[in-house]
Amino acid sequence: MPGYIAIIQKETDSDYGVSFPDFPGCVTAGATIDEAKDMAQEALIFHIEGMLEDGEEIPDPSRLEDIMADPDYAGGLAFLVNAPGTKSIRINISVPEMALRKIDAEAKKRGMSRSAFLVQAATKLMEAA
């Protein structure tokens, strides 16, 4: 599972609130930014585990540009939270130069990193099999 964007927002006289645009209802808070970020990881894990138990489909992550264009998140601070089982592992692969150029161009067009694009493409191919 990929990482998901969380938004921290602070209202006057309140804790730092965290919400996940891709998971309505998944919210948490903390007295400090660091506490809120720690709570966000726990909240996301708990929320996704509940969805999986209920047989619900886990959404693909939204693009940062799309989230930040939403007025509900104006003034918020965005950060990435890894979903359960999403620890990234560095690998070394060989790719023909022209294929790599096309991969990079497509990833850029979609607002994704090369790694995210390759993982998404491979995942979709495996799901189609």
N, C-alpha and C positions, 0 to 999 in steps of 0.2 A: 504494500500500500504506500502511496506517496505521502509527502508532507502536505499539510493544509495551512492556509493563511488564517491567522488569528488577528483580531483587531483589539488593541487596548484603547480604552477611552476613559477619561477622568472628568467627572462633573464636580463642581464646587461642593465641598463638604461630603464627599463620598470616597469609597475605595476605588482602586483601579479596576474597572470592569473589563472582562474579556469575552468576546463572542466569536463564533465561527460562522462566517457567511454561508459556507457550504453545509452547515448543520444547524438549521433553525432550532432554537431551544437549547443548544449546547452553550451554556454560559457559566462563567465563574468570576471570582473577584479576589483581590488581595490588597492588603494595606500598603504594600510597596509594589513597584514594577516587578522586581525579582520574584516576590511572592506570587503575584498574578501570573507571571510566566510559568512558574512551577505548577500552579494550580491548573493552568491551561492544559498542560500535558496530561495530567490526571483526568481532567474533565473529558478531553477528547478520547482517551482510551476507554473510559467508562461508557461514553456515548456510543462509540463504534461497537464495543462488545455487546451492548444492548440491542443495537440495530441488527447485528449478526444473529443474535439469539432469536430475534423476532423475524428473521428471514428477510429483512429489508436489504435493498441494494445500497451499497456504499457509493456515493457520487464521486465522479472525477473532480479533481481540484479545479476551482475557477482560476482565471488569470488575475493577477494582481491589478492590472489596468482596469479590468471590469469591476472589481470590488471597490477600488478607490474612486471610481466614477459614481458610485452610489452615494447619494447625499446622506444616508444613514451612517456612513463611515467617515464622513468629512471630519478632518481634525484628528482622526484616530492614528495610532501607530501600528503598522502592520509588521508581523513577524511570522516565521514559518515554524509549525509544530509537526514533528514526525508522528505519523500514526503508528499503531502497534505493528511490530515486525518490520519497520521500515529503515532499520539501520543500514546505511549505505556502505558498500564494500567497493573499494577501488579495484578495478581490473585493467588489464592491458590487452587490447585487441588490435588486430591489423585490419585496415579498411582501405580499399582502393581509393586513391586521391580524388578522383572525380565523384565517386559515391559520397565521400566525406564532404565535399563541397556542396553537393545537393542536400545532404542531411543537414548541414549547418544552415543553409539557406532556408530550408523548410522549417527548421526549429526556430530560427529568427523570425520568420513570417508569423509563426504561431505564438511568439512571445515565450518560448521555452528554451531551456538549456539543451545542449547536445545530449547530455545524459538523460534528461527527462524525456526528450523526444524518442530516443532509442528504446528506453524502457517502455514507454507508452506504445510504441509501434510493435515491439516484441510481444507485449501483453495482449494487444488486440489480435495479433496473428495467432497466438496460442489459444485464445478464446474462440476464434473462428474454426479451429481444427476439430 
